[in-house]
């Protein structure tokens, strides 16, 4: 089947996720990559229909946790918060940047040089 990528703003995440849950989609994964800013992908599936909600943002913009809708999202969200420096708020179980024992704080966080 074809994969759909829907670009959304951080403030649309809860409403979009709630609609997918209501429609019977399951959360498959949440991933993050960093180049110039953060790119978060929330992946959902229902009967081989794969939908990705994509957020392009910076580390300063607040993102609401979806762990109130999909309880197991707390693991993905803690990882992304700790490793990439995403500002994810209201995670149901928040490890407060202590999920991993790593020698460097937010090792994948982008540090922008001032011009």
Secondary structure, 3 states (H helix, E strand, C coil): CCEEEEECCHHHHHHHHHHHHHCCCEEEEEEEEECCCEEEEEEEEECCEEEEEEEEECCCCEEECCCCCCCCHHHHHHHHHHHHCCEEECCCCCCCCCCCCCCCCCCCCCCCCCC
